Every structure is written in structure tokens, then in C-alpha cells.
Amino acid sequence: MVPVLAVVGPTAAGKSDLGVELALTLGGEVVNADSMQLYRGMDVGTAKLPEAERRSVPHHLLDVWPVTRTATAADYQALCREVVAEVQDRGAVPVLVGGSGLYLRAALDDLQFPGTDPELRAALEAELERDGPLALHARLRGLDPVAAGRMEPTNGRRTVRALEVVTLTGSMPGELTSYGEHVPTTWIGVDRPDLAERIELRVDRMLEAGLVEEVERLADEGLREGVTASRALGYAQVLGALDGRWDLAVARDRTVTATRRFARRQRAWFRRDPRVHWLEPGADLLGRALDLVSQDQASAPGGQG
């Protein structure tokens, strides 16, 4: 069977470039696993690779949805599994690249997601708008204390989804601590000690490259109404500046702080996964990654080890 690779880790660690190098070397195609790069027009603020830097490697699942679309891991699961199968059918290697941990596991692991109830969801979202996230979180805590303990009380969107699932099924699924695979995958993690400095530099470069103008354009396309896209790092902070809640200097600092916090969560998520082989960028990163792929393939059932 054609192998599947996943290049994962925190934001700004260097995943995209390594993914392209692996695809070029192995005869592969890149499959986006960044939840925000699924949105059309969200280019600068998501560090979406420009065409020239993709080096003629086919890239999939970029620019799929309008910014008004609410994204879910279940939606991504269906899209990504179809693309991975098509790439394998062509005899190419799917190289998933991104830091959206739940999306990656949805696509590559044997996960099932509870359904939704539009009327219930609408009612819960109306309650969120009226009463705020803390009231809904307190309600969730009364129904499922374990589920409530796994999310921040201020995260209204996650609380709404948890309440929906608990109401429909009686309980939330447990922590994602089992690793049954939907498709055998070699997981390569990229991390680096200077991540905090790189994040600050990346935010400054995004602002210089036109992030504010990009947000202004997307606001005209409904960004503020997009439940998922409007909360994206950088976009939410710039929207706040455009709406007069703070100035651009504050938006810049808030973006740096929020991105660093997000990177810490990404790092913790992927470090819990025992399948991830970790590398730091440096001399012959590609060679070290290829060695890991060879070792992993050789030790897999049916391999040559």
C-alpha cells in the first residue's frame, strides 16, 4: 500500500517547507491539515504557501470554503479521506501538513463524530448570545463534569457543541487517548526551541505583507459572520482594531500572545501522541525525515524490516 505521511507540530516550526521537500522526494502530493487554510482568501494570516513555494507539488484542500462556512472536524474527515484515497489511487504519497490536531486525527484515525441537531444547536447558540459562555459552561458542568473540565469556560463554541452532544447522546466522548488507525501513517513532528521568537517575526511579516488589507477585504465577504473564520489568529485581533476596540499596535501584540499560547497547546497535543517522531530543523532535516519514513515503513506489518 502507498504510505501516508503526516508532518505535524506547532505553528511557525517549518512544517510546510518540509512537507514540500518530502513530496518532491517521494513522489507525493501535499494535503492541507490546517483548519484555517481551508478558507478562500485567508492567505497572509494563515501563512498559506504561495504558488512559487509549492514547487509544482500538487496541494489539496486549500481554499475550499467561504469564510462564512462553519468548519467541523467531521466535515474535514470526509473531505480529507476522499482526497487521500484519490492520491493513493494515483500511486502518489499523501503528505498531510498542518497543526490542526483534531482534524488530523479525524482524517487518519478511527474516530466517529456524533451528529448534529440544527434546532438544538440554534437554541444553544441563542443562549450563548444571551447569557454568555460562563452560564453555558456551568450548565455543562452539571451534566458532564468531566467534559466541562476539558475545555476553557470562556470557549463558547466548544461548550455549545459539548452541550449538543451531551443532550443528544447522554455524554461526551472521552479523551482521545486511543490510537486506532483508519489508515497507517508515519507521523513526523517538527519543533524548535526558538519558536516564540519566530512567531513574533512571523506576525510582523504578516502585517507588512498586507494582513490588515486582507481582513478588510474578507470583512466585505462576511468574515465577521463566520463562526470559525472570524476567530482565526490574527484575523480576530485585526477585526477588533478595524471595529475600534483597540489600535493596530495592540492587535499586533495580542496576535503574538495568542499565537504563542496556541503553539503551546499544539505542542502539548502532539507530544501526547506516542506515534510522532520528533525532529528539530537543522542540518539535513530532509534526510533525517526520510530515514524515519524508511524505518517506520520497514517496521510496519508487511514491511521489509
Backbone torsions as a table, in degrees:
resi	resn	phi	psi	omega
1	MET	NA	143.9	177.0
2	VAL	-65.1	130.0	-178.2
3	PRO	-68.7	159.9	173.1
4	VAL	-119.8	135.5	178.0
5	LEU	-116.2	147.8	172.5
6	ALA	-129.7	121.1	177.6
7	VAL	-104.5	112.7	-167.7
8	VAL	-129.2	176.5	178.1
9	GLY	135.0	-178.3	-177.5
10	PRO	-71.7	161.1	179.6
11	THR	-61.6	145.7	176.9
12	ALA	73.0	13.3	-178.6
13	ALA	-85.3	-18.1	-179.6
14	GLY	109.6	26.0	-177.0
15	LYS	-68.9	-42.6	-172.3
16	SER	-61.4	-46.0	-178.5
17	ASP	-64.9	-41.2	178.9
18	LEU	-65.4	-38.7	178.4
19	GLY	-59.8	-42.9	178.3
20	VAL	-64.7	-43.3	179.5
21	GLU	-61.0	-43.4	179.2
22	LEU	-64.6	-41.9	179.6
23	ALA	-63.8	-42.1	178.6
24	LEU	-61.8	-41.7	-175.0
25	THR	-75.0	-37.3	-172.9
26	LEU	-98.7	1.3	-175.2
27	GLY	70.3	52.0	-174.0
28	GLY	-116.7	178.3	176.0
29	GLU	-133.3	139.3	-177.2
30	VAL	-85.0	136.4	175.6
31	VAL	-119.4	119.2	-177.1
32	ASN	-64.3	133.3	175.4
33	ALA	-128.3	34.6	173.4
34	ASP	-110.5	118.1	-172.0
35	SER	-60.2	-30.4	-176.8
36	MET	-86.1	-21.1	176.8
37	GLN	-76.0	-6.3	172.7
38	LEU	-67.8	-19.4	-173.3
39	TYR	-89.4	134.7	176.8
40	ARG	-67.1	133.0	176.3
41	GLY	87.4	-12.7	177.1
42	MET	-89.6	81.4	-171.6
43	ASP	-106.5	-59.2	-176.1
44	VAL	-63.5	-49.2	-174.1
45	GLY	-73.1	-13.6	177.2
46	THR	-105.3	2.6	-177.6
47	ALA	56.9	39.7	177.5
48	LYS	-65.6	129.3	-178.0
49	LEU	-61.8	128.4	173.3
50	PRO	-64.3	159.1	-178.0
51	GLU	-52.5	-44.2	-176.4
52	ALA	-60.6	-34.6	-177.3
53	GLU	-82.6	-7.7	175.3
54	ARG	-81.5	-12.7	171.5
55	ARG	54.5	41.0	177.7
56	SER	67.8	8.1	174.7
57	VAL	-77.2	127.4	176.7
58	PRO	-58.8	134.3	176.6
59	HIS	-119.7	133.1	-177.3
60	HIS	-117.2	156.1	176.0
61	LEU	63.4	36.1	166.8
62	LEU	-107.2	144.4	174.3
63	ASP	56.8	46.1	-176.1
64	VAL	-88.0	-41.2	-169.2
65	TRP	-120.3	153.7	169.0
66	PRO	-72.9	159.1	-176.2
67	VAL	-67.3	-12.5	178.6
68	THR	-82.5	-10.5	-176.8
69	ARG	-78.2	133.5	173.7
70	THR	-84.7	120.0	-176.5
71	ALA	-89.9	146.3	174.3
72	THR	-135.9	156.4	177.2
73	ALA	-63.8	-32.1	178.7
74	ALA	-65.9	-40.2	176.2
75	ASP	-61.7	-45.5	-179.7
76	TYR	-63.9	-39.2	179.6
77	GLN	-53.6	-49.0	-178.1
78	ALA	-64.8	-45.0	-179.7
79	LEU	-62.9	-48.6	-172.4
80	CYS	-69.7	-41.1	-179.8
81	ARG	-61.7	-37.8	177.8
82	GLU	-65.0	-43.8	-179.7
83	VAL	-65.7	-44.1	-180.0
84	VAL	-59.1	-44.0	179.4
85	ALA	-63.4	-40.9	179.3
86	GLU	-64.9	-41.6	179.1
87	VAL	-63.3	-44.8	179.0
88	GLN	-63.2	-38.5	179.6
89	ASP	-61.7	-28.1	177.0
90	ARG	-81.6	-2.8	-178.2
91	GLY	81.1	11.2	179.0
92	ALA	-96.5	162.1	-178.8
93	VAL	-94.7	118.6	174.2
94	PRO	-72.8	126.3	178.3
95	VAL	-117.9	99.0	178.7
96	LEU	-79.6	131.7	-175.6
97	VAL	-131.8	123.3	176.7
98	GLY	161.8	174.3	-177.0
99	GLY	-118.4	14.7	178.6
100	SER	-87.6	93.0	-169.3
101	GLY	-59.4	-45.7	-178.6
102	LEU	-66.9	-36.9	178.3
103	TYR	-63.1	-43.3	179.3
104	LEU	-62.2	-45.4	-179.6
105	ARG	-68.2	-34.4	177.1
106	ALA	-60.4	-40.6	-177.1
107	ALA	-76.8	-39.5	-167.5
108	LEU	-102.6	-20.2	-178.2
109	ASP	-108.3	169.0	-176.2
110	ASP	-85.7	72.7	-179.1
111	LEU	-111.0	142.8	174.0
112	GLN	-121.7	142.1	-177.0
113	PHE	-113.4	134.0	176.2
114	PRO	-60.8	151.3	-179.6
115	GLY	-72.7	-175.2	179.9
116	THR	-124.0	160.1	175.5
117	ASP	-126.9	106.9	-173.7
118	PRO	-56.5	-39.6	-179.1
119	GLU	-67.8	-43.9	178.2
120	LEU	-63.9	-44.2	179.8
121	ARG	-60.6	-43.3	-179.7
122	ALA	-63.3	-39.3	179.5
123	ALA	-65.8	-42.4	179.6
124	LEU	-66.7	-39.2	178.7
125	GLU	-67.3	-33.9	175.3
126	ALA	-66.0	-39.5	175.9
127	GLU	-63.7	-39.8	178.3
128	LEU	-60.3	-44.5	-180.0
129	GLU	-63.9	-38.2	-175.6
130	ARG	-81.4	-44.2	-170.4
131	ASP	-104.9	-17.2	-179.8
132	GLY	89.8	163.2	-174.2
133	PRO	-67.5	-31.2	-175.8
134	LEU	-66.0	-37.4	179.1
135	ALA	-65.3	-42.1	179.1
136	LEU	-68.3	-37.0	179.3
137	HIS	-65.0	-38.7	177.4
138	ALA	-62.7	-38.8	176.9
139	ARG	-64.4	-43.2	177.7
140	LEU	-61.8	-40.5	-179.4
141	ARG	-60.4	-35.2	177.8
142	GLY	-70.3	-29.5	-178.6
143	LEU	-88.4	-39.6	-175.2
144	ASP	-150.1	84.9	-176.3
145	PRO	-59.5	-34.0	-179.4
146	VAL	-66.0	-45.9	178.5
147	ALA	-62.3	-42.2	179.8
148	ALA	-61.8	-36.0	-179.1
149	GLY	-70.6	-13.8	-178.4
150	ARG	-91.5	2.4	-178.4
151	MET	-139.7	153.5	179.0
152	GLU	-69.9	136.2	-179.7
153	PRO	-59.1	-23.4	-178.6
154	THR	-86.7	-4.7	-178.5
155	ASN	-86.6	87.6	-175.1
156	GLY	-63.4	-38.3	-177.0
157	ARG	-65.0	-45.0	179.5
158	ARG	-66.2	-37.3	180.0
159	THR	-65.1	-42.1	177.1
160	VAL	-58.7	-46.9	-179.8
161	ARG	-63.3	-41.2	179.9
162	ALA	-63.8	-43.2	177.7
163	LEU	-62.7	-38.5	177.8
164	GLU	-60.9	-48.1	-178.2
165	VAL	-65.1	-44.0	-179.5
166	VAL	-62.8	-41.0	179.8
167	THR	-65.9	-39.1	-177.0
168	LEU	-77.9	-36.7	-170.1
169	THR	-116.8	-14.9	-179.4
170	GLY	99.7	-20.7	179.5
171	SER	-164.1	162.1	174.9
172	MET	-87.1	146.4	171.2
173	PRO	-57.2	151.7	-177.8
174	GLY	-73.7	-178.2	177.3
175	GLU	-57.8	150.8	-178.5
176	LEU	-83.7	70.6	-174.8
177	THR	-104.4	-3.5	174.5
178	SER	-105.2	152.8	-169.9
179	TYR	-128.9	50.6	174.0
180	GLY	-70.7	126.3	-173.5
181	GLU	-89.1	136.4	167.6
182	HIS	-78.1	-37.6	177.4
183	VAL	-142.6	132.4	180.0
184	PRO	-58.9	132.7	-172.2
185	THR	-139.4	141.5	169.0
186	THR	-95.2	121.0	-176.6
187	TRP	-101.4	121.0	178.1
188	ILE	-117.4	121.0	179.3
189	GLY	-99.9	136.9	177.0
190	VAL	-116.6	125.3	179.1
191	ASP	-145.9	164.3	-177.4
192	ARG	-157.0	149.4	-176.8
193	PRO	-72.7	-20.7	-176.8
194	ASP	-96.9	28.7	-173.1
195	LEU	-63.3	-40.2	-177.6
196	ALA	-60.3	-42.5	179.2
197	GLU	-68.0	-39.8	179.4
198	ARG	-64.7	-36.6	178.7
199	ILE	-64.3	-44.4	179.1
200	GLU	-61.6	-43.6	178.6
201	LEU	-63.5	-41.3	-179.6
202	ARG	-63.0	-43.3	179.7
203	VAL	-61.1	-43.8	178.9
204	ASP	-62.1	-40.4	179.6
205	ARG	-67.5	-36.3	177.4
206	MET	-63.3	-41.9	178.4
207	LEU	-65.0	-39.7	177.9
208	GLU	-67.1	-30.5	-176.4
209	ALA	-84.4	-0.8	174.8
210	GLY	107.9	28.8	180.0
211	LEU	-60.9	-41.8	-178.6
212	VAL	-61.3	-45.0	179.0
213	GLU	-64.0	-36.8	177.7
214	GLU	-64.1	-42.8	179.3
215	VAL	-65.9	-40.2	177.4
216	GLU	-59.5	-43.4	-179.7
217	ARG	-65.7	-43.6	-178.9
218	LEU	-70.6	-28.5	175.7
219	ALA	-61.3	-36.1	176.5
220	ASP	-68.3	-19.9	-179.9
221	GLU	-97.0	6.4	175.8
222	GLY	102.7	18.9	-176.8
223	LEU	-56.4	-40.8	-177.9
224	ARG	-61.8	-30.1	-179.0
225	GLU	-84.5	-10.3	-179.1
226	GLY	-77.6	114.1	-175.2
227	VAL	-60.9	-40.2	-178.3
228	THR	-87.4	-53.5	-172.1
229	ALA	-63.1	-36.1	-176.8
230	SER	-67.0	-16.4	-179.7
231	ARG	-96.4	1.7	-177.5
232	ALA	-62.8	146.7	179.2
233	LEU	-57.8	133.1	-178.8
234	GLY	89.9	-48.8	-178.7
235	TYR	-67.9	-46.2	179.0
236	ALA	-61.6	-41.1	-177.7
237	GLN	-70.3	-40.2	178.3
238	VAL	-69.3	-38.2	174.7
239	LEU	-57.3	-40.0	178.0
240	GLY	-60.9	-39.3	177.7
241	ALA	-68.5	-42.5	179.7
242	LEU	-64.3	-29.6	179.9
243	ASP	-87.0	1.2	176.1
244	GLY	83.5	12.7	-179.7
245	ARG	-80.4	-22.2	174.4
246	TRP	-162.4	172.8	-179.8
247	ASP	-93.2	176.8	-175.5
248	LEU	-66.7	-31.2	177.2
249	ALA	-63.0	-41.2	177.1
250	VAL	-67.2	-40.4	177.7
251	ALA	-59.1	-41.7	178.9
252	ARG	-61.7	-48.3	-178.2
253	ASP	-65.8	-38.6	178.5
254	ARG	-66.4	-35.6	178.6
255	THR	-66.5	-43.3	178.4
256	VAL	-59.9	-48.3	-178.3
257	THR	-62.5	-46.0	-178.6
258	ALA	-65.9	-37.1	-179.7
259	THR	-69.6	-40.2	176.3
260	ARG	-62.1	-41.2	178.6
261	ARG	-64.4	-41.8	178.5
262	PHE	-63.0	-41.8	179.4
263	ALA	-62.0	-37.2	177.3
264	ARG	-64.2	-39.2	178.1
265	ARG	-67.3	-40.6	177.1
266	GLN	-60.4	-46.1	-179.1
267	ARG	-59.5	-44.9	-179.4
268	ALA	-64.1	-40.5	179.9
269	TRP	-60.2	-52.5	-174.8
270	PHE	-74.1	-29.1	178.8
271	ARG	-68.0	-22.8	176.9
272	ARG	-73.7	-20.3	-175.4
273	ASP	-83.9	113.3	-175.2
274	PRO	-69.4	-9.8	-177.8
275	ARG	-84.2	-14.5	-173.7
276	VAL	-78.5	125.7	174.3
277	HIS	-93.7	120.3	-171.7
278	TRP	-94.9	137.7	177.1
279	LEU	-133.1	148.0	169.4
280	GLU	-106.8	138.0	176.0
281	PRO	-56.8	148.6	-178.3
282	GLY	161.5	-154.7	-176.7
283	ALA	-59.3	128.3	174.4
284	ASP	52.5	49.6	176.9
285	LEU	-59.6	-42.3	179.8
286	LEU	-61.4	-45.4	179.8
287	GLY	-60.4	-41.5	178.9
288	ARG	-66.3	-38.6	178.1
289	ALA	-65.8	-41.7	178.8
290	LEU	-63.6	-37.1	176.0
291	ASP	-60.9	-42.3	179.1
292	LEU	-63.7	-40.9	178.5
293	VAL	-61.3	-45.9	-179.5
294	SER	-62.0	-44.2	-179.4
295	GLN	-64.1	-43.3	-177.6
296	ASP	-65.6	-42.8	179.8
297	GLN	-65.8	-37.7	-178.8
298	ALA	-67.9	-32.8	-177.6
299	SER	-88.9	-7.0	179.1
300	ALA	-72.4	155.4	176.2
301	PRO	-55.0	127.9	-177.8
302	GLY	85.8	1.3	179.5
303	GLY	-78.1	-175.7	-175.1
304	GLN	-101.5	18.4	-177.6
305	GLY	-84.2	NA	NA
